[in-house]
Amino acid sequence: MYKSNYGGPRNDGPREMTKVVCSDCGKECEVPFKPTEGRPVYCRECLPKHRRPRF
């Protein structure tokens, strides 16, 4: 029987990390996704400064 993880956590091994340069501070870091061309990528320290506040 085929089990779908749609909408649930994915357990397909370790995440593939991509090396990027932070668009804010210029520090090299790794992110667990492939960045979209033309969109800024931030390191862990800079990301909270650029997130929209949640209500």
DRENDREN-305631 format. One record per atom (N, C-alpha, C): residue in three letters; x, y, z. Coordinates in Angstrom, 2 decimals. Layout:
BEGIN
- ALA;X;Y;Z
...
This chain:
BEGIN
- MET;0.85;-1.19;0.00
- MET;0.00;0.00;0.00
- MET;0.88;1.24;0.00
- TYR;0.54;2.22;-0.80
- TYR;1.32;3.45;-0.93
- TYR;0.90;4.44;0.14
- LYS;1.88;4.89;0.94
- LYS;1.57;5.85;2.00
- LYS;2.09;7.22;1.60
- SER;1.23;8.21;1.65
- SER;1.60;9.57;1.25
- SER;1.91;10.40;2.49
- ASN;2.96;11.19;2.40
- ASN;3.30;12.10;3.49
- ASN;2.84;13.51;3.16
- TYR;1.84;13.63;2.30
- TYR;1.38;14.94;1.87
- TYR;0.94;15.76;3.08
- GLY;1.56;16.93;3.26
- GLY;1.20;17.80;4.36
- GLY;1.84;17.42;5.68
- GLY;2.58;16.33;5.72
- GLY;3.21;15.89;6.96
- GLY;4.71;16.04;6.90
- PRO;5.38;15.68;7.96
- PRO;6.85;15.77;7.96
- PRO;7.47;14.80;6.96
- ARG;8.56;15.23;6.36
- ARG;9.26;14.37;5.40
- ARG;10.45;13.73;6.08
- ASN;10.55;12.44;5.95
- ASN;11.68;11.72;6.53
- ASN;12.44;11.00;5.43
- ASP;13.01;11.77;4.50
- ASP;13.75;11.15;3.42
- ASP;15.25;11.39;3.57
- GLY;15.74;11.19;4.80
- GLY;17.17;11.32;5.04
- GLY;17.56;12.74;5.41
- PRO;18.86;12.98;5.48
- PRO;19.33;14.31;5.86
- PRO;18.97;15.34;4.79
- ARG;18.70;16.56;5.24
- ARG;18.34;17.61;4.30
- ARG;19.54;18.02;3.47
- GLU;19.28;18.35;2.23
- GLU;20.33;18.82;1.34
- GLU;20.55;20.31;1.62
- MET;21.75;20.66;2.05
- MET;22.07;22.04;2.38
- MET;22.74;22.72;1.19
- THR;22.42;23.99;0.98
- THR;22.98;24.77;-0.12
- THR;23.77;25.93;0.45
- LYS;25.02;26.09;0.02
- LYS;25.83;27.22;0.48
- LYS;25.40;28.49;-0.22
- VAL;25.18;29.55;0.57
- VAL;24.77;30.84;0.04
- VAL;25.51;31.94;0.78
- VAL;25.41;33.15;0.25
- VAL;25.95;34.33;0.93
- VAL;24.76;35.16;1.36
- CYS;24.72;35.55;2.63
- CYS;23.62;36.33;3.19
- CYS;23.49;37.65;2.43
- SER;22.27;37.97;2.03
- SER;22.01;39.20;1.29
- SER;22.13;40.44;2.17
- ASP;22.15;40.25;3.48
- ASP;22.22;41.38;4.40
- ASP;23.66;41.65;4.87
- CYS;24.28;40.64;5.52
- CYS;25.60;40.87;6.12
- CYS;26.75;40.36;5.25
- GLY;26.45;39.55;4.22
- GLY;27.50;39.06;3.33
- GLY;28.23;37.83;3.84
- LYS;27.79;37.29;4.98
- LYS;28.42;36.10;5.56
- LYS;28.00;34.85;4.80
- GLU;28.92;33.90;4.61
- GLU;28.58;32.64;3.97
- GLU;27.85;31.76;4.97
- CYS;26.76;31.14;4.51
- CYS;25.99;30.25;5.38
- CYS;25.36;29.16;4.53
- GLU;24.65;28.24;5.19
- GLU;23.98;27.16;4.48
- GLU;22.50;27.22;4.79
- VAL;21.68;26.93;3.78
- VAL;20.23;26.90;3.96
- VAL;19.71;25.54;3.49
- PRO;18.60;25.06;4.09
- PRO;18.08;23.73;3.74
- PRO;17.15;23.74;2.54
- PHE;17.38;24.64;1.58
- PHE;16.55;24.70;0.38
- PHE;17.36;25.29;-0.75
- LYS;16.85;25.16;-1.98
- LYS;17.50;25.77;-3.12
- LYS;16.93;27.17;-3.29
- PRO;17.76;28.20;-3.16
- PRO;17.24;29.57;-3.25
- PRO;16.66;29.88;-4.63
- THR;15.63;30.70;-4.64
- THR;15.01;31.15;-5.88
- THR;15.82;32.31;-6.42
- GLU;16.15;32.26;-7.70
- GLU;16.95;33.32;-8.31
- GLU;16.22;34.65;-8.22
- GLY;16.96;35.69;-7.83
- GLY;16.38;37.01;-7.73
- GLY;15.77;37.34;-6.38
- ARG;15.70;36.34;-5.49
- ARG;15.15;36.59;-4.15
- ARG;16.28;36.58;-3.13
- PRO;16.24;37.49;-2.16
- PRO;17.30;37.54;-1.15
- PRO;17.27;36.32;-0.23
- VAL;18.47;35.94;0.26
- VAL;18.60;34.84;1.20
- VAL;19.35;35.39;2.41
- TYR;18.88;35.07;3.61
- TYR;19.48;35.61;4.83
- TYR;20.01;34.50;5.72
- CYS;21.07;34.81;6.47
- CYS;21.62;33.86;7.43
- CYS;20.70;33.81;8.65
- ARG;21.00;32.91;9.55
- ARG;20.16;32.70;10.73
- ARG;20.05;33.95;11.60
- GLU;21.13;34.75;11.65
- GLU;21.13;35.95;12.48
- GLU;20.30;37.08;11.83
- CYS;20.34;37.19;10.51
- CYS;19.65;38.29;9.82
- CYS;18.19;37.99;9.50
- LEU;17.82;36.73;9.40
- LEU;16.46;36.36;9.00
- LEU;15.37;37.01;9.85
- PRO;15.47;37.00;11.19
- PRO;14.39;37.60;11.99
- PRO;14.15;39.08;11.68
- LYS;15.16;39.80;11.23
- LYS;15.01;41.23;10.91
- LYS;14.15;41.43;9.66
- HIS;14.04;40.40;8.82
- HIS;13.34;40.54;7.55
- HIS;12.02;39.80;7.48
- ARG;11.66;39.08;8.53
- ARG;10.39;38.36;8.55
- ARG;9.25;39.33;8.85
- ARG;8.10;39.06;8.24
- ARG;6.91;39.85;8.55
- ARG;6.39;39.42;9.91
- PRO;5.93;40.36;10.72
- PRO;5.37;39.97;12.02
- PRO;4.10;39.16;11.83
- ARG;3.93;38.12;12.66
- ARG;2.73;37.28;12.59
- ARG;1.69;37.83;13.54
- PHE;0.43;37.68;13.16
- PHE;-0.66;38.17;14.02
- PHE;-1.43;37.03;14.59
